[in-house]
Each structure stands twice: as C-alpha cells, then as structure tokens.
Amino acid sequence: MAERQKYYWLKLKRDFFKRHDMRIVEGMQNGKDYVLFYLKMLVESIDHNGKLRFNETIPYNEQMLSVITNTNIDIVRSAMKLFIELQMIEVLDDATIYMIEVQKLTGTETIWAEKKRLYRGKENAKRTLSLPCPTVVRQEKELEKEIELEKKSTGTKRFKAPCLDEVKSYCTERKNHVDADKFIDYYTANGWKVGKNPMKDWKAAIRTWEKNSISSGKKNNFQSYDQGETGEEQIYTGPDLLKEAREKRNA
C-alpha cells in the first residue's frame, strides 16, 4: 500500500529571533542575508529529517546551495562557516549537511488528516455559533414551564394585565364614563379575576362597566361584572366594592 502523501511545516517559536545565536548572526554584516539563507536550508531539509544532499551519491557543495536557495555564493561561504562555528549545522563525514534544530521545529500531517481536522474545526464552529447562551436557555425553559402550568390550571391563554394608560386610552376611544383608576384598583386587588375565574379579556370588562354605567344613569359609578356557572354576566354595583378592593390591595 502506497504511503499517504504528507506535507511539512516549520514551527518557529515566538522568541526564535531573540535567541542569542540568531541575534549574533543577524547583528553581523550581511546578517539578515545569513538568517534568510538559514531558514531556506531548514525548509529544504524538513522532509529529509534535517539532512541536505543532492542525492545519495552527490552531496551539496557551496555553489549548489547558492543555486537552490537563490543566495549569493559569497554569502553562502561565510554563512556556512559561521553556522558550523555556532553549532547551528553540522557537516557529516559523507559531506551531508545536517540541520541540528530541524527535529524540534518540524511539524507533519497527512493530507487526509488535514481534511479531517479542518472539517472538525468547521463543525465545532457551527455548533458553538448555534448554541444560545445557557442563561437564556434556562430563562426560556422556566417561562415555558410557567406558561404550561398556567394553561393547565386555568385552561386559558396567558393573560396580560393592562396598565392605567391602556385602560384610559380604551375608555377615551369608546367615549364612556368608566373610571380607569377605579377599574385598575378593583381588578388589581382581586388578582384580575372574574368571580373565581381568571379574566380573559379586560376590554370586555370595560364594556360591561360601560353598559352598567349607561343603564344606571350614573357617571363614574363603581361597577364590576362576574360570570355565574351558566356563563351569563352578573353585574354588581355599589360603593362598598371599591372600599373592599382597596382594603385587599393594601393588606
């Protein structure tokens, strides 16, 4: 079975150019050219375990290194001497050039392994972006449970109590004489219920108060309504209801 194709890369540490040997090389005349030549040799050797040879029978000489790295021949000669003195490279008995650091700086991966790694990275990114904040999830679940419990206990949709401005606006729209403040006081004190049942529609309650006010012929009279077991509206009036409602609210 053929060996899977691999590719290699250099793993330079962040302080690579702050090392003493690299600072010495870079600080010399033509030092930046030396550094670039050294990096080119590292790259050339990474898929040969750090060894540089033209082939099994012919080693590289200075002229050949100059050609393959596109480096001036004089730079190659002086740089090679310097690298050997600083023990950055070693020339073996068979004239093979060995890049001493290459084992520590080389990374390798098959093409198939790269594809799998990139795929896993994309999938993880998708999952991370699609996941909502845990706090939001908990709040949504708690709200769903609350609504579900309310539906089971009341058999009705979730009721939203109106604010005073909403009641006043609706009364103004209908041009009636219902006292919005008294309306809010009464139903707030009684938990927004119609008798024993939760209120379904506060606007319907307003209209009932309105009818009662018209039938009684009194403006701003305190009215409320309830529904008996038959479902028919039962209208109540009287000043005692307001007193009772406020006592419940202040209790």
KALINZI-V947616 format. One record per run of one state. SS is the DSSP state (H for helix, E for strand, C for the rest). FROM is the first residue (numbers start at 0). TO is the last residue. If there is no record, write none. Layout:
ss = [SS & SS]
from = [FROM & FROM]
to = [TO & TO]
//
This chain:
ss = [C & E & C & H & C & H & C & H & C & E & C & H & C & H & C & E & C & E & C & H & E & H & C & H & C & H & C & H & C & E & C & E & C & H & C & E & C & E & C & H & C]
from = [0 & 5 & 10 & 15 & 18 & 19 & 27 & 30 & 48 & 50 & 52 & 61 & 69 & 72 & 85 & 88 & 91 & 96 & 99 & 101 & 105 & 110 & 130 & 133 & 154 & 163 & 174 & 179 & 189 & 192 & 194 & 196 & 198 & 201 & 216 & 222 & 227 & 232 & 237 & 238 & 250]
to = [4 & 9 & 14 & 17 & 18 & 26 & 29 & 47 & 49 & 51 & 60 & 68 & 71 & 84 & 87 & 90 & 95 & 98 & 100 & 104 & 109 & 129 & 132 & 153 & 162 & 173 & 178 & 188 & 191 & 193 & 195 & 197 & 200 & 215 & 221 & 226 & 231 & 236 & 237 & 249 & 250]
//
